[in-house]
Amino acid sequence: MTLHARPALFLWILLLFFSGGIVANMTMTTDLTALLPHSADHRQELLVSQLRDGVAARLILIGLSGADGEALAQASRIMARTLRDTGLFASVNNGDPADFTVIREVLMRHRYLLSAAVTSEHFSVTALREALERQLQFLASPAGALMKAALPSDPTGEVPHILAAFTPGEGPSMHQGVWFSRDGTRALLVAETSAPGFALDQQESAVQAVRTAFASAGLPEQAHLVMTGPGVFAVESRATIQRDSWRLSVIAITVVTVLLFIVYRSATPLLLSLLPVLTGLLVGVAAVQTWFGFVHGITLGFGATLIGEAVDYPAYVFTQGIAGERLQQTLSRVWPTLKLAVLTTVFGALSLLFSSITGLAQLGVLAFVGVLVAGFVTRWILPALPPGVIRSAPHQLLPVTWLPALASTHRVRWFMWGGALLALATLAVRHADIWDNDLANLSPVTSPSKHLDEQLRKDLGAPDVRYVLIIEGSSKEEVLQRSEAAELPLRRLVDDGLLAGFDLPSLYLPSDSSQRKRQAALPPSDVLAASLADAVKGLPFRAGLFEPFLHDVEMARTSPLIDIVNLQQTPFFLKIRSLLIRTGDAWAGLVPLRHVTSPAALADRLAREAGPELTFLDLKSEAGRLVNGYRHESLRLTAIGLVAMTILLWWGLRDTAMVSRVLLPPLLAILFVVTLLTVIGERLSLFHLVSLLLVLGIGLNYALFFNRPFSDEEEKRRTWLSLTVCLLATLSAFGALAFSRTPVLHAIGLTVGLGAAGSLLIAAILGQQRVSQ
């Protein structure tokens, strides 16, 4: 060991020690919204908040089928009670009136401040008489037993009025006293979790609680449980991403290990070849954790790409070695080119570090640190480790004559240029089909699951995840007042069939102004008692029956106004907190919409009737606008990375013609890959852009080695072997990702695999290999 090697070894051991400690305690998430940018646009901030913590993000839609209606209804009641007892849910509803005890108590306590029906005329003799006559009709109906208990305290029917306001429009079908699907084959429940949608551990516990409750509901074996909702999808996505990340990483490492063992025919160079890869991956993941405070599962899966990239560096060294030659001597011959290959990849990743998109920035940190560390280990650590001498030449089992054959075929070169022109023409014609702005396509949720979610949401009248209204104001009071003003126009839209229903923050928390007006409308006890006495004349109600009513009205006249603090221990607290949001110095109210039938017509009517304070927001379109804006940012960063790489190549090669021959192969490969993906119908996302940047780095590596001068024919042959081994290693790692069920990992694997193969083929076609004289 040389004197200079000791500091490098010491630094390497320190890196392993500290990075291992960080990774052992890292925080991993699979929440796709964690990859989104920190937007300065307040509407985009609301979009992200809805995706992560909105009302719709907390809902679990549950369906029970496979048994007769009576059994399903009974199971629905058992599951609802069981789930409420877990403490994991803010509310569990199945339509059973007997299960609204807590909600009814809250509504009874605050009914005169919550009910929009409360006016001075509401307590006149005529109005009271009409209300009492309606109550007599209800008492004679099948629901009379339930109404009878509330009659002495609420003869004016404030609680039913409030409940009707909560669920305007068409609600779920009722069968056996609980909610059912339209066709009567599936019992339905809606559970709102206490935990936010992004808290996946708690969401997983809630999903498991539903499964446990179903198993103990007493249904026959053929009964079937279905669940949908953002939380359910997030839990399933996390499991898919975790399985894919670890499985594909293991597959990639295994295939690359077998490949290298076949080539080296020895365990020593094989193990040494894995050191740069594993060190780079470990330190890169630790850097991401340190920088961001968490590591996304997709970033970890992307770590598998480092196996295909960083394994190239020791492969170049060991395949270039001569039997009996020291590694230090081999490195002295290949390091000028290898150094340039490492730095071009590092400079490409460097541009991603400045992205405001968290996902791209994480990938940039991992690639930048991982590749840099892998290059460091290859250059200074491998020569310092025993044996330090190449004992045997690499095995010639792999065919390498295909590379010089391509380089000597001029007809192939003309075919390639013709293909490039055709690719440009194809992209010019189909430019509208290139980009994918749909954020949902990053999720591994299957189409059948999405269809089931739409069906359950339609049957239940649950809020759409896609459409929401925004009410903006300078204060909470202003937002609540505007929310109240929007109720009438929205009810007209429901009546006209443009939507099935909506949630307004003011339904759960009226403005202070409205509450004061309602208090002022409540008559003094003596006036109300006189009006009530006239109203009950001739009706079959016993004397003194409505004393609780008189008492409650008098109490409401002087009670404090309702604030969100008063509702903290009620099911309404989470609802209000998610619908009423403070954004800096301003406030915003969110109005989730149910079953929007015509978004364009709805937006037009709102613009004409509701005023500028109410903004219709299509979350899908807004997400598309967000993605489109940040794609432009990513393209700018990619262009900066390309410029940086070009400058670096000029600095290292000092030859314009050589720089062109090195740049052309990956650039043409990118052109062909983008065209192929467009033709087969795979639109490009932000993560395809990352992949293309990787293709650029890998392709530059191939072209650099293919175009460097050689001392003799034997060194040229060894370079062909090096490039073949590196390509197969890259295809092994990225090919594994191409089969991932996670769209992001699939995009990276397919794009880089095709791009790497294309880069080497084009480098062979355009390359001009020279033997030094």
PEKAHU-V397682 format. One record per residue. N is the residue number from 1. RES is the residue in one small letter. PHI is phi in whole degrees, 0 to 359 (none if undefined). D_LAST is the distance of its C-alpha to the last C-alpha in Angstrom with 1 decimal. Layout:
n	res	phi	d_last
N	RES	PHI	D_LAST
N	RES	PHI	D_LAST
//
This chain:
n	res	phi	d_last
1	m	none	34.8
2	t	282	33.4
3	l	296	35.8
4	h	287	33.9
5	a	284	34.3
6	r	296	38.1
7	p	300	38.8
8	a	296	36.5
9	l	297	38.4
10	f	297	41.7
11	l	296	40.9
12	w	297	39.9
13	i	296	43.1
14	l	298	45.1
15	l	300	43.6
16	l	297	44.5
17	f	295	48.0
18	f	289	48.9
19	s	294	47.3
20	g	299	49.0
21	g	294	52.3
22	i	292	52.0
23	v	294	50.9
24	a	298	53.8
25	n	243	56.2
26	m	287	54.6
27	t	257	56.7
28	m	248	55.5
29	t	229	56.9
30	t	236	56.6
31	d	290	58.7
32	l	296	56.8
33	t	289	58.6
34	a	291	56.9
35	l	273	53.7
36	l	283	55.4
37	p	285	54.9
38	h	273	57.4
39	s	270	58.8
40	a	274	60.6
41	d	281	62.6
42	h	295	65.9
43	r	290	66.3
44	q	291	63.0
45	e	297	64.1
46	l	294	67.2
47	l	301	65.1
48	v	296	63.2
49	s	295	66.4
50	q	292	68.0
51	l	296	65.0
52	r	267	65.2
53	d	219	68.9
54	g	285	71.0
55	v	302	74.1
56	a	296	72.3
57	a	289	69.5
58	r	265	72.2
59	l	277	73.9
60	i	245	73.8
61	l	266	75.4
62	i	239	77.0
63	g	230	78.3
64	l	240	80.5
65	s	213	81.2
66	g	92	82.1
67	a	211	85.8
68	d	287	89.1
69	g	302	89.8
70	e	296	92.2
71	a	294	89.8
72	l	294	86.9
73	a	296	89.2
74	q	295	90.3
75	a	296	86.8
76	s	299	85.9
77	r	294	88.6
78	i	297	87.6
79	m	296	84.0
80	a	300	84.9
81	r	295	87.1
82	t	298	84.5
83	l	292	81.7
84	r	297	83.9
85	d	288	84.7
86	t	287	81.0
87	g	79	80.7
88	l	271	77.3
89	f	236	78.7
90	a	289	80.3
91	s	201	82.2
92	v	225	82.5
93	n	238	84.5
94	n	225	85.7
95	g	86	88.5
96	d	286	91.3
97	p	301	93.8
98	a	290	94.9
99	d	263	91.5
100	f	261	91.7
101	t	301	93.8
102	v	295	91.5
103	i	298	90.7
104	r	296	94.3
105	e	297	95.4
106	v	295	93.0
107	l	294	94.2
108	m	297	97.8
109	r	293	97.4
110	h	242	95.8
111	r	297	97.0
112	y	283	99.0
113	l	266	96.1
114	l	270	93.5
115	s	280	95.6
116	a	287	95.3
117	a	282	98.7
118	v	285	100.5
119	t	222	102.5
120	s	296	106.1
121	e	289	107.3
122	h	296	105.7
123	f	247	108.6
124	s	287	111.5
125	v	300	114.2
126	t	296	113.0
127	a	295	109.4
128	l	295	110.6
129	r	298	112.9
130	e	297	110.1
131	a	296	107.8
132	l	293	110.5
133	e	294	111.3
134	r	297	107.6
135	q	297	107.6
136	l	298	110.6
137	q	295	108.7
138	f	296	105.7
139	l	297	108.1
140	a	275	109.2
141	s	270	105.7
142	p	300	103.6
143	a	271	101.9
144	g	299	105.2
145	a	298	105.0
146	l	289	101.9
147	m	289	103.4
148	k	298	106.7
149	a	293	105.2
150	a	271	103.8
151	l	303	106.8
152	p	299	108.9
153	s	267	106.0
154	d	226	104.3
155	p	293	106.8
156	t	275	105.0
157	g	71	101.9
158	e	292	99.3
159	v	296	97.0
160	p	301	96.8
161	h	296	96.1
162	i	294	93.3
163	l	298	91.7
164	a	295	92.0
165	a	290	90.1
166	f	293	87.3
167	t	232	86.7
168	p	290	87.5
169	g	88	86.9
170	e	282	86.6
171	g	262	86.1
172	p	293	85.4
173	s	288	87.9
174	m	252	90.5
175	h	208	91.6
176	q	57	93.6
177	g	81	93.5
178	v	224	89.7
179	w	287	86.8
180	f	223	85.6
181	s	292	83.2
182	r	302	84.6
183	d	275	84.9
184	g	76	86.6
185	t	262	84.2
186	r	224	82.4
187	a	283	83.9
188	l	237	82.0
189	l	223	81.4
190	v	235	79.6
191	a	243	78.4
192	e	253	77.2
193	t	287	75.2
194	s	288	76.0
195	a	279	72.4
196	p	295	70.1
197	g	297	67.8
198	f	276	64.6
199	a	278	66.2
200	l	290	64.7
201	d	297	66.1
202	q	291	69.6
203	q	296	69.0
204	e	295	68.0
205	s	297	71.2
206	a	294	73.2
207	v	297	71.6
208	q	294	72.3
209	a	296	75.9
210	v	295	76.4
211	r	297	75.3
212	t	296	77.6
213	a	296	80.5
214	f	296	80.0
215	a	296	80.0
216	s	258	83.3
217	a	273	85.0
218	g	80	86.7
219	l	275	85.2
220	p	293	84.8
221	e	299	81.5
222	q	283	80.7
223	a	295	80.8
224	h	229	77.6
225	l	251	76.3
226	v	233	73.8
227	m	222	72.5
228	t	220	70.5
229	g	125	69.8
230	p	305	67.0
231	g	296	67.6
232	v	297	67.5
233	f	296	64.3
234	a	295	62.7
235	v	296	63.6
236	e	296	62.3
237	s	295	59.1
238	r	299	58.6
239	a	298	59.0
240	t	295	56.5
241	i	295	53.9
242	q	296	54.3
243	r	298	54.1
244	d	296	51.0
245	s	301	49.2
246	w	287	49.7
247	r	297	49.4
248	l	289	46.2
249	s	296	44.6
250	v	296	45.6
251	i	298	44.3
252	a	298	41.0
253	i	297	40.6
254	t	296	41.7
255	v	296	39.4
256	v	296	36.3
257	t	298	37.3
258	v	299	37.7
259	l	300	34.4
260	l	292	32.6
261	f	295	34.6
262	i	298	33.5
263	v	284	29.9
264	y	276	30.1
265	r	59	32.9
266	s	203	34.1
267	a	285	36.5
268	t	296	34.8
269	p	296	31.7
270	l	297	34.0
271	l	295	36.4
272	l	295	33.8
273	s	292	32.3
274	l	280	35.8
275	l	300	36.4
276	p	299	34.4
277	v	296	36.2
278	l	293	39.6
279	t	295	39.4
280	g	299	38.2
281	l	294	41.1
282	l	297	43.7
283	v	291	42.9
284	g	296	42.5
285	v	296	45.9
286	a	298	47.4
287	a	295	46.1
288	v	297	47.7
289	q	299	51.0
290	t	294	51.0
291	w	287	50.3
292	f	256	52.6
293	g	86	55.1
294	f	201	54.5
295	v	237	51.8
296	h	280	52.2
297	g	301	51.9
298	i	293	49.5
299	t	297	47.3
300	l	295	47.4
301	g	297	46.5
302	f	296	43.6
303	g	302	42.4
304	a	299	41.4
305	t	293	38.7
306	l	297	37.1
307	i	296	36.7
308	g	287	34.4
309	e	272	32.5
310	a	285	32.3
311	v	290	31.6
312	d	296	28.2
313	y	295	27.1
314	p	293	27.7
315	a	296	26.5
316	y	301	23.0
317	v	289	23.1
318	f	289	24.7
319	t	282	22.8
320	q	271	19.4
321	g	287	20.8
322	i	251	20.2
323	a	307	23.4
324	g	89	24.7
325	e	276	22.5
326	r	285	24.6
327	l	302	24.8
328	q	299	24.2
329	q	290	20.7
330	t	298	20.0
331	l	295	21.4
332	s	296	19.4
333	r	277	16.2
334	v	259	18.0
335	w	298	20.7
336	p	305	19.3
337	t	286	19.2
338	l	295	22.3
339	k	299	24.2
340	l	295	23.7
341	a	296	24.9
342	v	296	28.0
343	l	292	28.9
344	t	296	28.8
345	t	294	31.2
346	v	297	33.3
347	f	293	33.6
348	g	296	34.6
349	a	289	37.3
350	l	300	38.4
351	s	295	39.9
352	l	290	42.3
353	l	299	43.7
354	f	268	45.5
355	s	287	47.2
356	s	277	51.0
357	i	273	50.9
358	t	304	51.4
359	g	298	49.6
360	l	292	46.4
361	a	296	46.5
362	q	297	46.8
363	l	296	43.8
364	g	296	41.9
365	v	298	42.9
366	l	298	42.0
367	a	293	38.6
368	f	299	37.8
369	v	291	39.0
370	g	297	37.9
371	v	291	34.3
372	l	298	34.0
373	v	293	35.7
374	a	298	33.5
375	g	295	30.4
376	f	298	32.1
377	v	296	33.0
378	t	297	29.5
379	r	282	27.9
380	w	245	30.6
381	i	267	33.1
382	l	303	31.2
383	p	294	29.3
384	a	275	32.8
385	l	264	34.5
386	p	291	34.7
387	p	275	33.1
388	g	78	30.0
389	v	230	27.8
390	i	279	26.3
391	r	276	28.3
392	s	212	27.0
393	a	288	24.3
394	p	299	25.6
395	h	290	27.6
396	q	264	26.2
397	l	297	29.5
398	l	281	28.5
399	p	287	27.0
400	v	235	23.7
401	t	288	22.8
402	w	294	24.8
403	l	291	22.2
404	p	296	19.5
405	a	296	22.6
406	l	293	23.7
407	a	295	20.4
408	s	263	20.5
409	t	257	24.2
410	h	289	25.0
411	r	298	28.7
412	v	297	28.6
413	r	297	27.1
414	w	295	30.0
415	f	298	32.4
416	m	295	31.2
417	w	295	31.8
418	g	296	35.2
419	g	296	36.0
420	a	295	35.2
421	l	296	37.6
422	l	296	40.2
423	a	296	39.8
424	l	298	40.5
425	a	296	43.5
426	t	297	44.8
427	l	292	44.7
428	a	294	46.3
429	v	284	49.1
430	r	251	49.6
431	h	298	48.9
432	a	288	52.3
433	d	263	51.3
434	i	281	48.2
435	w	259	49.8
436	d	247	52.2
437	n	258	54.8
438	d	273	57.0
439	l	297	56.9
440	a	295	58.7
441	n	288	55.7
442	l	282	54.0
443	s	272	56.7
444	p	278	56.6
445	v	294	60.3
446	t	281	61.0
447	s	299	62.7
448	p	301	65.8
449	s	294	66.2
450	k	295	66.1
451	h	295	68.6
452	l	298	70.9
453	d	298	70.8
454	e	297	71.8
455	q	293	74.7
456	l	296	76.0
457	r	295	75.7
458	k	292	77.6
459	d	297	80.4
460	l	273	80.7
461	g	71	80.4
462	a	288	77.9
463	p	300	76.0
464	d	291	72.9
465	v	286	69.7
466	r	273	68.5
467	y	251	71.3
468	v	207	72.9
469	l	256	74.9
470	i	242	74.3
471	i	248	77.3
472	e	249	76.3
473	g	195	78.5
474	s	278	78.7
475	s	215	80.8
476	k	299	81.6
477	e	298	85.1
478	e	294	83.8
479	v	296	81.5
480	l	295	84.4
481	q	294	86.7
482	r	291	84.1
483	s	296	83.7
484	e	296	87.4
485	a	293	87.5
486	a	279	84.8
487	e	296	86.8
488	l	296	89.1
489	p	301	86.4
490	l	292	84.4
491	r	293	87.5
492	r	295	88.0
493	l	294	84.5
494	v	295	85.3
495	d	298	88.4
496	d	274	86.5
497	g	82	84.1
498	l	280	80.9
499	l	204	80.4
500	a	268	82.2
501	g	176	82.5
502	f	199	81.1
503	d	239	81.2
504	l	247	82.3
505	p	302	82.2
506	s	288	85.7
507	l	293	87.0
508	y	261	86.4
509	l	217	86.9
510	p	296	89.1
511	s	294	88.9
512	d	301	91.3
513	s	299	93.1
514	s	293	93.8
515	q	296	95.0
516	r	294	97.4
517	k	297	98.8
518	r	291	99.3
519	q	297	101.0
520	a	294	103.2
521	a	280	104.2
522	l	285	105.5
523	p	284	109.3
524	p	301	111.4
525	s	299	112.8
526	d	290	116.4
527	v	292	115.3
528	l	295	113.0
529	a	297	115.8
530	a	293	118.3
531	s	296	115.9
532	l	293	115.1
533	a	298	118.8
534	d	291	119.4
535	a	290	116.3
536	v	273	117.4
537	k	300	120.9
538	g	84	121.7
539	l	257	118.5
540	p	279	118.6
541	f	250	117.0
542	r	287	118.9
543	a	295	119.8
544	g	80	117.4
545	l	298	114.5
546	f	259	112.3
547	e	301	112.8
548	p	302	109.2
549	f	297	108.2
550	l	297	110.4
551	h	295	109.0
552	d	293	105.4
553	v	295	105.8
554	e	296	107.5
555	m	296	104.7
556	a	293	102.1
557	r	296	103.9
558	t	242	103.2
559	s	285	100.0
560	p	296	96.8
561	l	292	94.2
562	i	284	91.5
563	d	232	88.1
564	i	300	85.0
565	v	295	86.0
566	n	294	89.2
567	l	257	87.2
568	q	299	84.7
569	q	261	86.1
570	t	244	86.5
571	p	296	84.4
572	f	278	84.2
573	f	297	82.3
574	l	296	78.8
575	k	298	79.6
576	i	295	80.5
577	r	297	77.6
578	s	275	75.1
579	l	267	76.9
580	l	240	77.6
581	i	236	74.5
582	r	266	74.1
583	t	238	70.9
584	g	68	70.8
585	d	268	73.9
586	a	248	74.8
587	w	232	76.0
588	a	219	75.2
589	g	251	77.1
590	l	253	75.4
591	v	236	77.3
592	p	295	75.8
593	l	249	76.9
594	r	249	77.9
595	h	50	77.0
596	v	286	76.2
597	t	269	76.9
598	s	216	75.6
599	p	303	73.3
600	a	295	73.3
601	a	295	77.1
602	l	296	77.5
603	a	299	75.3
604	d	293	77.3
605	r	296	80.7
606	l	296	79.7
607	a	297	78.5
608	r	275	81.9
609	e	250	84.2
610	a	260	82.8
611	g	88	81.5
612	p	288	78.3
613	e	288	78.8
614	l	248	77.9
615	t	249	74.3
616	f	276	73.2
617	l	235	69.9
618	d	267	67.9
619	l	300	65.7
620	k	294	63.3
621	s	294	62.9
622	e	294	62.7
623	a	296	60.0
624	g	297	58.2
625	r	295	58.5
626	l	298	57.2
627	v	296	54.2
628	n	298	53.5
629	g	296	53.6
630	y	280	51.3
631	r	293	48.9
632	h	299	48.5
633	e	298	47.9
634	s	295	45.2
635	l	295	43.5
636	r	296	43.4
637	l	295	42.0
638	t	296	39.3
639	a	297	38.4
640	i	297	38.3
641	g	299	36.0
642	l	295	33.7
643	v	298	33.7
644	a	298	33.0
645	m	298	30.0
646	t	297	28.6
647	i	298	29.1
648	l	297	27.4
649	l	297	24.4
650	w	297	24.1
651	w	297	24.6
652	g	276	21.8
653	l	258	19.2
654	r	53	20.3
655	d	209	19.1
656	t	299	22.0
657	a	297	20.2
658	m	293	18.6
659	v	300	22.1
660	s	296	23.7
661	r	294	21.5
662	v	281	22.3
663	l	281	26.0
664	l	300	26.8
665	p	304	26.6
666	p	292	29.3
667	l	293	31.4
668	l	294	31.6
669	a	298	32.3
670	i	298	35.1
671	l	301	36.5
672	f	294	36.6
673	v	293	38.2
674	v	299	40.8
675	t	296	41.7
676	l	299	42.0
677	l	298	44.2
678	t	295	46.4
679	v	295	46.8
680	i	276	47.9
681	g	89	50.3
682	e	261	48.8
683	r	282	49.2
684	l	271	47.0
685	s	254	48.4
686	l	300	47.2
687	f	281	45.5
688	h	295	43.5
689	l	298	42.2
690	v	300	41.1
691	s	297	39.4
692	l	294	37.5
693	l	294	36.3
694	l	294	35.1
695	v	302	33.3
696	l	300	31.6
697	g	295	30.4
698	i	294	29.4
699	g	298	27.7
700	l	297	25.6
701	n	301	24.5
702	y	300	23.3
703	a	294	21.6
704	l	299	19.8
705	f	288	18.3
706	f	288	17.7
707	n	255	15.7
708	r	282	13.7
709	p	288	9.9
710	f	243	9.1
711	s	284	7.4
712	d	200	8.4
713	e	295	11.2
714	e	295	13.8
715	e	293	13.2
716	k	298	13.5
717	r	296	16.6
718	r	296	18.0
719	t	294	17.7
720	w	300	19.7
721	l	296	22.2
722	s	302	22.5
723	l	294	23.2
724	t	295	25.7
725	v	298	27.4
726	c	295	27.7
727	l	297	29.1
728	l	296	31.6
729	a	295	32.7
730	t	296	33.2
731	l	296	35.2
732	s	295	37.2
733	a	289	38.3
734	f	282	38.9
735	g	298	40.2
736	a	297	42.9
737	l	295	43.9
738	a	299	44.2
739	f	265	47.1
740	s	290	49.0
741	r	275	52.5
742	t	272	52.0
743	p	306	50.9
744	v	296	48.7
745	l	294	46.7
746	h	299	46.6
747	a	299	45.2
748	i	296	42.5
749	g	296	41.5
750	l	295	41.6
751	t	294	39.8
752	v	289	36.9
753	g	300	36.5
754	l	294	36.3
755	g	293	34.1
756	a	295	31.6
757	a	297	31.3
758	g	296	31.0
759	s	299	28.4
760	l	291	26.0
761	l	299	26.8
762	i	290	26.3
763	a	299	23.0
764	a	292	21.8
765	i	290	23.3
766	l	267	21.8
767	g	294	18.5
768	q	233	15.2
769	q	280	12.8
770	r	237	9.1
771	v	258	6.3
772	s	296	3.8
773	q	267	0.0
//
